[in-house]
Amino acid sequence: QWQGIIREYGDLLPEHLRTHVVTLGEGGTPLVPAPALSRRTGAQVFVKVEGMNPTGSFKDRGMTTAISAAAARGAKAVVCASTGNTSASAAAYATAAGMTCAVLVPDGKIAMGKLSQAIAHGARLLQVDGNFDDCLDIARKLAEVYPVELVNSVNPDRIEGQKTASFEIVDVLGDAPDIHCLPVGNAGNITAYWKGFREYAEAGVASRTPQMWGFQAEGASPLVKGYPVDEPETIATAIRIGKPASWDQAIEARDTSGGVIEAVTDEQILAAHRILSAEVGVFVEPASAAGVAGLLMRAERGLVPAGARVTITVTGHGLKDPQWALRTLDGADVEPQKVQVDVMSVADALGLV
Ligand SMILES: Cc1ncc(COP(=O)(O)O)c(/C=C/C(=O)C(=O)O)c1O
């Protein structure tokens, strides 16, 4: 049975993470070949399905380590700011550790699936009258003054856990890919992936490191513009962040990997979201599709080398924000067809007769 990432990759993680292991079996997620994306791009494309973690997003990798470290320090309470997935994960792992959890979320901008997870796990959830960046400022100040541990990705223990996704990709592929694509919001994940790929190359497990291709939503793309965005706006609420906490590390990952950080529009994100579910078979929440949208955009510009091995992290399960599958691109609601309760009506409706 898969033992969770601290036990599976313990010798590559700091000692203090291994004394009180709190795990829900995170990690070991599928790396799915995506022929539909390979055909569209001319590359060999694989999708790392992080929605298959215990709470449905990649955040569980960093939360097992952050909460285990907090447990080792005897913490009784944790706090985080979140656009949703961090709060769902913090609430679940705090519960597993017997800790209380406070989460600060931007008012009205959290997907229903994530909200219900945080509430289900008994988190003290506060909707702050501001955006994610305001929530993070408050969470940091709270943890400085009161006996609560901050478990946002400014906490290095989070990065240590999240880097294990790179190890898994190399372990399955047999080497690092040429290119790795992923969405970028607060920029902890691109920082973590780059750290993992670099450590595996330094350890000689991988023969190379990939170019890191990060993608932000156009309305929330401070790393692309080069300055903070005060009023970030995107339907991909998970990455609706204007002041990434890991700004410098993300730029470092982009430049030392020879990669890029670019912007994709909400339309490109929703189109990629649909291609993933309709052609690959993977259902993700919109922000997760930003990496696919970016790869398709760069392929259209002839920037994807033929035959390149490309891995793409899709970061959160589609059930977190299911509304996007229930409306057409022009916003009309999808209505399930109604039929009479007899086999002929069904056969007719299915076009079988
Ligand atoms: C589905 C999904 N995809 C991509 C990102 C961006 O990762 P980072 O660049 O490491 O921030 C997030 C981030 C969410 C939060 O920041 C939070 O939950 O507070 C996410 O939930």
The ligand as a MOL file (V3000), in Angstrom:
LIG
                    3D

  0  0  0     0  0            999 V3000
M  V30 BEGIN CTAB
M  V30 COUNTS 21 21 0 0 0
M  V30 BEGIN ATOM
M  V30 1 C -6.2630 24.2340 -8.3360 0
M  V30 2 C -5.0810 25.1480 -8.1560 0
M  V30 3 N -4.2200 25.2780 -9.1840 0
M  V30 4 C -3.1390 26.0860 -9.0830 0
M  V30 5 C -2.8800 26.8130 -7.9360 0
M  V30 6 C -1.6490 27.7050 -7.9300 0
M  V30 7 O -0.6240 27.0830 -7.1800 0
M  V30 8 P 0.4730 28.0730 -6.5520 0
M  V30 9 O 1.1260 28.7700 -7.7150 0
M  V30 10 O 1.4110 27.2010 -5.7710 0
M  V30 11 O -0.2860 29.0240 -5.6700 0
M  V30 12 C -3.7420 26.7060 -6.8350 0
M  V30 13 C -3.4520 27.5080 -5.6290 0
M  V30 14 C -4.3530 27.6550 -4.6380 0
M  V30 15 C -4.0670 28.4770 -3.4790 0
M  V30 16 O -3.1620 29.2830 -3.4780 0
M  V30 17 C -4.9360 28.2760 -2.2810 0
M  V30 18 O -5.6380 27.2650 -2.2100 0
M  V30 19 O -4.8940 29.1590 -1.4090 0
M  V30 20 C -4.8590 25.8420 -6.9390 0
M  V30 21 O -5.7350 25.6700 -5.9280 0
M  V30 END ATOM
M  V30 BEGIN BOND
M  V30 1 1 1 2
M  V30 2 1 2 3
M  V30 3 2 2 20
M  V30 4 2 3 4
M  V30 5 1 4 5
M  V30 6 1 5 6
M  V30 7 2 5 12
M  V30 8 1 6 7
M  V30 9 1 7 8
M  V30 10 2 8 9
M  V30 11 1 8 10
M  V30 12 1 8 11
M  V30 13 1 12 13
M  V30 14 1 12 20
M  V30 15 2 13 14
M  V30 16 1 14 15
M  V30 17 2 15 16
M  V30 18 1 15 17
M  V30 19 2 17 18
M  V30 20 1 17 19
M  V30 21 1 20 21
M  V30 END BOND
M  V30 END CTAB
M  END
